[in-house]
Amino acid sequence: MTISLVLVLTFVAFFLREQKRGSRGGAERDSLLPLEEEERTPVPVRVPSNPAPSRRS
């Protein structure tokens, strides 16, 4: 019975400590956040100025 009581008190202590952290968060909380938006610059598409003539039979 004493082992069970020690385990319960340990669990309660760690639980209360995590609740005190609150909004500071941690790695687990940060991993659930969406990624930051990256600003992407469009890459221009290269179009050949003199396309090769098509071969028709």
Secondary structure, DSSP 8 states (H G I E B T S, - for coil): -HHHHHHHHHHHHHHHHHHHHGGG--HHHHHTS---------------SS-------
